């Protein structure tokens, strides 16, 4: 594989242009108005896998958006790597906060990306990172460097909970049979501090509706005499945390894994500047659960956050009205051992209990998934570590992530194999936010590093 850097440089412009064309398609799975665009993206992924060297590629229909499956099988006696990724993206709202249109990719330099970064929705999460694997396969097949079998499973519903992927996995265990699962949908500490994600948080996502009177009311005639659902909802949400930012739902922490002082000390060795963190977010102070550091709060501790809240009049000018209904979307990030369905039920019971008699409450669960921790003594982790050492010149740091990929725990349950999370994005890449971007250096470094994983994983399995 000594020619991999020259191959990447020779084809750099094409690699970038192919990704840019993929990013132009608004594959927003959460909005049915973009259904045709999501389906168009699936077709584009199919073509890309075929061009990269897969011998068999198919679009597998589900009850929702399709899964693109591809494979390159060279010898049944060799190990098989299953690559998972997703081609759907988050909604780009609020559009007015983007510096350039979210589906008109542009390349700009930044302080963290002096070589340039592609700004577009899905650039880092996950089209850019998923496409690294496609181009890595192209290099290996074009140069006769593929050392083992490879399968691809690229879905179109990750951003809405992967509702149909579980059924697909359960019904296709032989097709998906593998020795290790490889995912690039996470990040690393910095371009000069490579890291491998060893833990993901689980997720429970709910929507709540609070109803007061049977219609919107005049705030002068009725104000103070009937419950205002917006006021009530605000109080209920505020009560979900105490003065130490501890979540107040009974039973919420019962199964939370408490790391030892030694484990916390190891986490603290990861390079982190609190001042740079605050500067990057333009905040004066951090905020969170008492007794834990910033990196602990966003990785090894569970959280509860309001993702959206609305009700009443939000148009221009004033309208003196007491709304009939108020709504909120709430997500809870969970740590290993917390069961997302159990937590959802605990939330539902508690939220109904704290509601005053003057309102009615409805809780609508959306989706969720379990947390995941991967061991650092597995062959897959060792292969990933060697791959980073080869291309970065440094041993990567194992790091837990605050993010969630709910389907990962299902993979282990159904397919009986470990998942390796080789992410190349940075925390500053603004995933799920306006001005999402992915560094060109990171994109190309991922393409360079992934083939070494295949080489070392195959060698370790001999």
C-alpha positions in Angstrom: 0.0 0.0 0.0 3.0 2.3 -0.3 1.4 4.1 -3.3 -1.8 5.0 -1.5 -0.8 8.7 -0.9 0.2 9.2 -4.6 -3.1 7.5 -5.7 -5.1 9.9 -3.5 -3.2 12.9 -4.8 -3.7 11.8 -8.4 -7.4 11.5 -7.9 -8.0 14.2 -5.3 -10.0 16.5 -7.5 -12.3 13.7 -8.6 -12.8 12.4 -5.0 -13.8 15.9 -4.0 -16.1 16.5 -7.0 -17.9 13.2 -6.5 -18.6 14.0 -2.8 -19.7 17.5 -3.7 -22.2 16.1 -6.2 -23.6 13.8 -3.5 -23.9 16.6 -1.1 -26.0 18.6 -3.6 -28.9 16.1 -3.1 -31.1 17.1 -0.1 -31.7 13.6 1.3 -33.6 14.8 4.3 -35.3 11.7 5.7 -37.3 13.5 8.3 -39.3 15.5 5.7 -41.5 13.6 3.3 -41.3 16.5 0.8 -37.7 15.2 0.0 -38.7 11.6 -0.6 -37.5 11.6 -4.2 -34.2 13.2 -3.2 -33.6 10.5 -0.6 -34.3 7.8 -3.2 -32.1 9.6 -5.7 -29.3 9.5 -3.2 -29.7 5.7 -2.7 -29.3 5.3 -6.5 -26.2 7.5 -6.5 -24.7 5.3 -3.7 -25.4 2.2 -5.6 -23.6 3.5 -8.7 -20.7 4.7 -6.6 -20.2 1.2 -5.0 -20.4 -0.4 -8.4 -17.8 2.0 -9.8 -15.6 1.4 -6.7 -15.4 -2.4 -7.4 -18.2 -4.1 -5.7 -19.2 -7.2 -7.6 -22.8 -7.1 -6.4 -24.9 -4.1 -5.4 -28.6 -3.9 -4.7 -31.1 -1.5 -3.4 -33.0 -3.3 -0.7 -36.5 -2.0 -0.1 -37.9 -1.6 3.4 -41.1 -0.2 4.9 -39.3 3.2 4.7 -36.3 4.3 2.7 -34.1 1.6 1.1 -30.8 0.2 2.3 -28.0 0.0 -0.3 -26.1 -3.3 0.0 -22.9 -4.1 -1.8 -20.2 -6.7 -1.5 -16.8 -7.7 -2.8 -16.1 -11.2 -1.8 -12.7 -12.6 -2.8 -12.2 -15.7 -0.6 -14.6 -17.3 1.9 -11.6 -18.3 4.1 -10.6 -14.6 4.6 -12.2 -12.2 7.2 -15.1 -10.1 6.2 -15.5 -6.4 7.1 -19.0 -5.0 7.1 -19.1 -1.2 6.5 -22.1 0.7 7.9 -23.0 4.3 7.0 -26.0 6.4 6.2 -26.9 8.6 3.2 -29.7 10.6 4.8 -29.1 14.0 6.5 -30.5 16.2 9.1 -32.9 19.1 8.2 -30.8 22.2 7.5 -33.0 24.6 9.6 -32.6 27.4 10.5 -31.7 28.4 7.0 -31.0 32.0 7.9 -28.0 31.0 10.0 -26.1 29.3 7.1 -23.4 31.4 5.5 -24.0 29.6 2.2 -26.9 27.4 1.0 -26.8 24.0 2.7 -27.2 22.0 -0.5 -24.8 24.2 -2.6 -21.5 22.9 -1.3 -18.6 25.4 -1.1 -15.0 25.0 -0.1 -13.6 27.5 2.4 -10.6 27.6 4.7 -11.0 27.9 8.5 -8.7 28.1 11.5 -9.1 24.4 12.1 -9.1 23.5 8.4 -6.4 25.6 6.7 -6.4 23.2 3.7 -10.1 23.9 3.2 -13.4 22.3 4.3 -16.5 21.5 2.4 -19.5 23.4 3.8 -22.8 21.6 3.2 -25.4 19.6 5.1 -24.2 16.0 5.4 -20.6 16.9 4.7 -19.4 15.3 7.9 -22.5 13.5 9.1 -22.4 11.2 7.3 -22.0 11.5 3.5 -18.4 12.6 3.7 -17.3 10.0 6.2 -19.3 7.2 4.5 -17.9 8.1 1.1 -14.3 7.7 2.5 -15.0 4.0 2.6 -16.2 3.9 -1.0 -13.1 5.6 -2.2 -10.9 3.4 0.0 -12.5 0.4 -1.7 -11.8 2.0 -5.1 -8.1 2.3 -4.2 -7.8 -1.3 -3.0 -9.6 -2.9 -5.9 -7.8 -0.7 -8.5 -4.4 -1.6 -7.1 -5.1 -5.2 -6.2 -4.7 -4.4 -2.5 -8.0 -5.7 -1.1 -6.8 -8.3 1.5 -10.2 -9.6 2.6 -13.9 -9.6 1.9 -16.0 -6.4 2.3 -19.7 -5.7 2.5 -21.5 -2.4 2.6 -24.8 -1.6 4.3 -25.7 2.1 3.8 -29.1 3.1 5.1 -31.4 6.1 4.6 -33.1 6.5 7.9 -30.3 6.9 10.5 -31.4 10.5 11.3 -34.9 9.4 12.1 -34.1 6.4 14.3 -33.3 3.6 11.8 -36.8 2.2 12.3 -36.5 -0.4 9.5 -32.8 -1.3 9.8 -33.4 -3.6 12.7 -35.9 -5.7 10.7 -33.5 -5.8 7.7 -30.6 -7.0 9.9 -32.7 -9.7 11.6 -34.0 -11.0 8.3 -30.6 -10.9 6.5 -28.1 -12.4 9.0 -26.4 -14.7 6.5 -26.1 -11.9 4.0 -24.6 -9.6 6.6 -22.4 -12.2 8.2 -19.0 -10.6 9.1 -16.0 -10.6 11.4 -16.1 -6.9 12.3 -18.3 -3.9 11.6 -16.6 -0.6 10.6 -18.3 2.7 11.0 -17.1 6.3 10.4 -19.9 8.5 11.9 -17.9 9.9 14.8 -15.0 12.2 15.3 -11.5 12.5 16.7 -9.9 14.8 19.2 -7.9 16.8 16.7 -6.0 16.4 13.4 -2.8 16.0 15.3 -4.4 13.9 18.1 -6.1 10.9 16.6 -8.6 9.0 18.7 -10.9 6.0 18.3 -14.4 6.2 19.8 -14.9 3.3 22.2 -18.3 4.3 23.6 -21.6 5.8 22.5 -24.5 7.0 24.5 -28.0 5.6 24.0 -31.0 7.8 23.2 -34.6 8.2 24.1 -36.5 10.9 22.1 -40.0 12.0 23.0 -42.5 14.7 22.0 -44.8 16.1 24.7 -48.1 18.0 24.2 -49.8 20.0 27.0 -53.4 21.0 26.4 -55.4 23.6 28.4 -58.6 25.2 27.2 -60.4 23.8 24.1 -59.4 26.9 22.0 -57.0 29.8 22.1 -58.3 32.5 24.5 -58.1 36.3 24.9 -55.4 36.8 27.4 -57.2 39.8 29.0 -60.5 38.1 29.4 -59.1 34.7 30.6 -55.6 35.5 31.8 -55.1 34.4 35.4 -58.3 32.4 35.5 -57.3 29.3 33.4 -54.0 27.4 33.0 -51.7 28.7 30.3 -50.2 25.5 28.6 -47.0 27.3 27.7 -46.5 28.5 31.3 -47.3 25.0 32.6 -45.0 23.2 30.2 -42.2 25.6 31.0 -42.5 24.9 34.7 -42.7 21.1 34.1 -39.6 21.1 32.0 -37.7 23.3 34.5 -38.5 20.8 37.2 -36.8 18.0 35.4 -33.4 19.2 36.7 -32.5 20.2 40.3 -30.1 22.9 41.5 -27.1 20.6 40.7 -28.4 19.9 37.2 -29.3 16.4 38.3 -32.2 14.8 36.4 -35.2 14.5 38.8 -37.1 11.6 37.2 -37.4 8.8 39.8 -35.3 5.8 38.8 -33.5 7.6 36.1 -30.0 6.9 37.5 -30.7 3.4 38.9 -28.6 1.6 36.2 -26.1 4.3 35.4 -22.5 2.9 35.2 -20.3 4.9 37.6 -16.7 4.9 36.3 -13.9 4.4 38.8 -11.5 7.2 39.8 -8.8 5.4 37.7 -11.0 5.3 34.6 -11.9 9.0 35.1 -8.2 9.8 35.5 -7.5 8.1 32.1 -10.2 10.1 30.5 -8.7 13.3 31.8 -5.4 12.6 30.0 -7.0 13.4 26.7 -5.9 16.9 25.5 -8.6 19.5 26.3 -8.6 23.2 26.7 -11.6 24.6 28.6 -10.8 28.1 27.4 -10.6 27.1 23.8 -13.9 25.1 24.2 -15.7 28.2 25.6 -14.1 30.5 22.9 -15.2 28.2 20.1 -18.8 28.3 21.4 -18.7 32.0 22.3 -19.8 31.3 25.9 -18.6 32.7 29.2 -18.9 29.5 31.2 -19.7 25.9 30.9 -22.8 24.4 32.5 -23.8 21.0 33.6 -24.1 18.3 36.3 -22.2 19.2 39.5 -19.2 17.1 40.2 -18.2 16.2 36.7 -15.9 17.7 34.1 -17.0 18.9 30.7 -15.7 15.8 28.9 -17.4 13.6 31.5 -20.7 15.4 31.2 -20.9 15.0 27.5 -19.7 11.4 27.3 -20.2 9.2 30.4 -23.2 10.9 32.1 -26.8 10.8 30.9 -28.5 14.0 30.0 -32.0 15.5 29.3 -32.3 18.3 26.8 -35.2 20.2 25.2 -34.6 20.2 21.4 -37.6 22.3 20.5 -40.4 24.1 22.2 -43.4 26.0 20.7 -46.9 27.2 21.2 -49.1 30.3 20.9 -48.4 33.1 18.5 -44.9 33.3 17.1 -45.5 35.6 14.1 -44.5 39.2 13.6 -45.9 41.8 16.0 -48.1 41.0 19.0 -51.2 38.9 19.6 -52.6 38.7 23.1 -53.6 35.1 23.3 -53.5 32.2 25.7 -52.7 29.2 23.6 -54.8 26.0 23.8 -51.7 23.8 23.4 -47.9 23.9 23.9 -45.4 21.4 22.7 -41.8 20.3 23.2 -39.4 17.8 21.8 -37.1 16.3 24.4 -34.1 13.9 24.0 -32.3 12.0 26.7 -28.8 10.7 26.0 -28.2 7.5 28.0 -25.1 5.6 29.2 -24.5 1.9 29.0 -26.9 -0.3 31.1 -29.7 2.3 30.8 -32.5 0.8 28.7 -34.0 3.4 26.4 -37.5 1.9 26.5 -37.4 1.7 30.3 -36.2 5.3 30.5 -38.9 6.4 28.0 -41.5 4.8 30.3 -40.0 6.5 33.4 -40.2 9.8 31.7 -43.8 9.3 30.6 -44.9 8.3 34.1 -43.1 11.2 35.8 -44.2 13.8 33.3 -47.8 12.7 33.7 -47.5 12.7 37.4 -46.2 16.3 37.7 -48.8 17.8 35.4 -51.4 19.9 37.2 -55.1 18.9 37.0 -55.8 22.0 34.9 -54.1 20.6 31.8 -53.9 17.3 29.9 -50.6 15.8 28.9 -49.7 13.5 26.0 -46.3 11.9 25.5 -45.4 10.6 22.1 -42.2 8.5 22.0 -40.3 8.9 18.7 -37.3 6.6 18.7 -34.3 5.5 20.7 -31.5 3.0 21.1 -29.1 1.5 23.6 -25.6 2.8 24.5 -22.5 0.8 23.4 -19.0 0.3 24.7 -16.4 -1.6 22.6 -13.4 -3.3 24.2 -9.9 -2.0 23.4 -8.4 -5.5 23.4 -10.3 -6.8 20.4 -8.6 -7.6 17.1 -10.7 -4.9 15.4 -9.5 -2.2 17.8 -5.9 -3.3 17.5 -6.1 -3.2 13.7 -7.7 0.3 13.9 -4.9 1.5 16.3 -2.2 0.2 14.0 -3.9 1.9 11.0 -3.8 5.3 12.7 -0.2 4.7 13.8 0.6 4.1 10.2 -0.9 7.2 8.7 -0.8 9.7 11.7 2.4 8.5 13.2 0.8 8.4 16.6 -1.1 5.9 18.7 -4.8 6.9 18.8 -6.4 7.7 22.2 -9.5 5.7 23.1 -12.4 8.1 23.7 -16.0 7.8 24.7 -18.5 9.9 22.6 -21.6 11.8 23.7 -23.3 11.0 20.4 -25.6 8.0 19.6 -25.7 5.5 16.9 -28.6 3.5 18.2 -28.3 0.6 15.8 -24.7 -0.4 17.0 -25.9 -2.4 20.0 -28.4 -4.2 17.7 -25.5 -5.2 15.4 -23.7 -7.0 18.2 -26.9 -8.6 19.4 -28.0 -9.9 16.0 -24.7 -10.3 14.1 -22.5 -11.3 17.0 -19.6 -9.0 16.0 -17.9 -6.0 17.5 -18.1 -2.5 16.0 -15.1 -0.3 15.4 -15.8 3.5 15.3 -13.1 5.2 13.1 -14.3 8.8 12.9 -12.4 11.6 11.2 -14.6 14.6 11.9 -13.9 17.3 14.5 -16.1 18.7 17.2 -16.0 22.0 15.4 -17.5 20.6 12.2 -21.0 21.7 13.2 -22.9 18.5 12.5 -26.6 18.9 13.0 -26.0 22.7 12.9 -25.9 25.5 10.3 -22.6 25.6 8.4 -21.8 21.9 8.8 -18.5 21.1 7.2 -15.8 18.5 6.8 -12.1 19.2 6.3 -10.6 18.2 3.0 -7.5 17.0 4.9 -9.7 14.8 7.1 -11.6 13.4 4.1 -8.4 12.4 2.4 -6.8 11.1 5.6 -9.7 8.8 6.1 -9.3 7.4 2.6 -5.7 6.8 3.3 -6.2 5.2 6.8 -9.1 2.8 6.1 -7.2 0.5 3.7 -4.5 0.0 6.4 -7.3 -1.2 8.8 -8.2 -3.9 6.3 -4.5 -4.9 6.0 -3.9 -5.2 9.7 -7.2 -6.8 10.5 -6.6 -9.5 8.0 -3.1 -10.0 9.3 -4.2 -10.3 12.9 -6.8 -12.9 11.9 -4.2 -15.2 10.2 
